[in-house]
Amino acid sequence: MSQSLERSHLSPRCTQNLSGLSVAVPIVGNIQDNNHLVWFLQGQTLLSVPGKHDKVPATVAIVPCKCLETLEKDRGNPIYLGVKEPEFCLFCTKVGDQPTLELKKQNIMELYNRPEPVKPFLFYHNQTGRTSTFESVAFPGWFIAACATGDCPLILTQELGKAYITDFEFTTLA
């Protein structure tokens, strides 16, 4: 079952308090693209692979950023993206002149509970219909992407809809 990640859909699991938006647990699910390539964790690398019975998709955890004051408005909903079992979070850094996507050992709820946004771990989530894009907050204009053929690591790209797939579908786990 696909679930929208817009704030209005997060509200049933959230409560307002003096510090703003609050969630008890992340929303968890799987992510795939229109070619049915799923996100798959191999060691400390997140790959996009064909969804087959012998490949168990990575369980992706999502929580909103509750510290919105210092982030750009109207770019999308800022979220943290993590991978459960083991606990890693997607992290954007620069290697040479190139922004890169990495996994870093980090508890997603610790990021959520920090008093300031942790921009290298944040992504602007935008949803159109059933598909979503995830834009790096630390590197605006750079999006999580997968190669069209599969069996390659997820990367960051500026080229939307060209050589790499940047539209993904998040399916919640019951």
N, C-alpha and C positions, 0 to 999 in steps of 0.2 A: 504494500500500500504506500503510495507516494504521499508525502506531507509537505505542504508549503512551509518555508522557513521564515516567512514574513513575521514581523513583530506581533501582528494580530493573532497569529497562530501559536506564538509562544506564550501569550498572556494566560491561557488556562493553566499553564504550569508555573507561572510567575506570580509573585505578589509584590506590591509596592511597599517599601519601607523608607526610613529617613535617608538611606544611602542610595536610593533609586531602585532599579530593576533587580530582582532577586530570583535565583533559581536554586532548587535543591539538588538536582542532578542534571547532567547533560542529556540532550536528545541524542539517541544513538541510531545508527542505520548503516546502510551500504550506499556507495556511490558508483554509478556506471554512466557511460556515455551512450549516444544514439547507435553506436556500433556494437553495443553490448559488451564493451570492455569494462571490467570492474577494477576498482582500486584494490591492490593486493600487497600485503606486507611480506617482503622477503628480507630477512635479517633486519637491517636498519634502513632499508630502501623501500619507498612506496612506488610500486609499479602499476601500470595499466596493462591488464592481461585479458584475453578472451575468457568470458564467464563459462567455465567448465566445471563438471562435478568434482574433479580432483583439485580444484583451486577454490579455497574458502575465501570469499571477499573479506577485506579488512573491515572491522567494525569501527566506523568513524563516529566520533563524539563531537557535538557542537554545543557551544554556549555563547550567548550574546555578550557583548562588552557592555558593562553597566556605567562606564565612565565616558560619556559621549561629548563632554564639553570641549575637549581639545581636538576632536576629530572633525574632518570635513563633513558638512551637511549635504544631503541629497546625493551621496555617492553610492549608497546602499546601506544595508544593515551590517554594522561591524560585528564580526563573530570570531571566536577562537575555534580552530579545527584541531582535533586530536585523534589519535588512533589508540584504541583500547587493546589491552593484552598483547604486548606490554604497553606501558603508558609512554607515548610519544606525542609531541605536538608539531604541527607544521610550522616552519620557521623560515623567514626570508632574510638572506644576508647577501653581501656582495663579495664575489671572488673575482679579483682583477677589476674589470669594468662591467662585469655581467652580474645582475641580480640572479641569485639561485635559490632554489627551494630545497630545504633540508628537513630532516626529522631530528628533533632534539628531545632527549629524555626530560620530560616535564609533565607535571600533573595539571590538567586543564582547569580544574577548579581552583588551584593556587593562582593561576593567571587571572581567572575571573574575580577572585577575591582581593586582588591588589588594588590599592587606592588610585593608581594611575593606569591608563591603558599601556599595554606592552606592545608597541607597534610592530616589531618584527614578527610577532605571532598573530597579528590581526589581519583579517581579510574582509573587504566589503563584499557582502553577499547581495547579488541581484538576481531576481527570479522573473522569468518570462514564461508563462504557462507552466509546464512541468520541468523545464530546464533552468539551471542556475549557473552563474559565473562567480568566480571567487578572485577578486582583485586584491593584490597586496596593498596594505595600508602604508607600509614602509617604502614601497616603490610603486607609486601611483602609475597606472597604465600598464602594469605587468600582471598577468593573469595565470592562474594554475592551468596547465595544459598537459595533454597526453598526445603521443604520436598516434596516427590513424591506424597503424598496423598492429599495435599492441606489443607486449613483451619489452617495454622500455620504461625507464623511470619517469615519474611526473616531473615537470619542469615549470619554469616561469617563461612566458612569452608576451611580446607586445603585438603579435600578429594574430588578431582575432579572426577565426574562421578561415585561415589560410592553410599552412602546412600542418598545424596542430589543432586538436580538438580542445575547445575551451568551454563548451556547454555540457553540463553534467546533470544527472537526475539523482536526487537523494531519496532513498526509500527507507522509511523508519522501520525499526525492528519492534515487534510487539513484546 
